[in-house]
């Protein structure tokens, strides 16, 4: 029963689950599958504004030139 699991059982479940995913999907498929359930961390909008505010027009033109 799931509510009767202790932490050691959860560690074992995680290990076996990752192994099953890796065997079935391959390492890259496993990572992509897990990423479907990861919301990430932080405030994307705030970080984007802060990053874009540090980019100058010269930086942007240089970036475009190198594309």
Secondary structure as the mmCIF struct_conf table of DSSP 4:
data_model
#
loop_
_struct_conf.conf_type_id
_struct_conf.id
_struct_conf.beg_label_comp_id
_struct_conf.beg_label_asym_id
_struct_conf.beg_label_seq_id
_struct_conf.end_label_comp_id
_struct_conf.end_label_asym_id
_struct_conf.end_label_seq_id
HELX_RH_3T_P HELX_RH_3T_P1 UNK A 2 UNK A 4
HELX_RH_AL_P HELX_RH_AL_P1 UNK A 7 UNK A 35
TURN_TY1_P TURN_TY1_P1 UNK A 36 UNK A 37
BEND BEND1 UNK A 41 UNK A 42
HELX_RH_AL_P HELX_RH_AL_P2 UNK A 44 UNK A 53
TURN_TY1_P TURN_TY1_P2 UNK A 54 UNK A 54
HELX_RH_AL_P HELX_RH_AL_P3 UNK A 57 UNK A 65
TURN_TY1_P TURN_TY1_P3 UNK A 66 UNK A 66
#
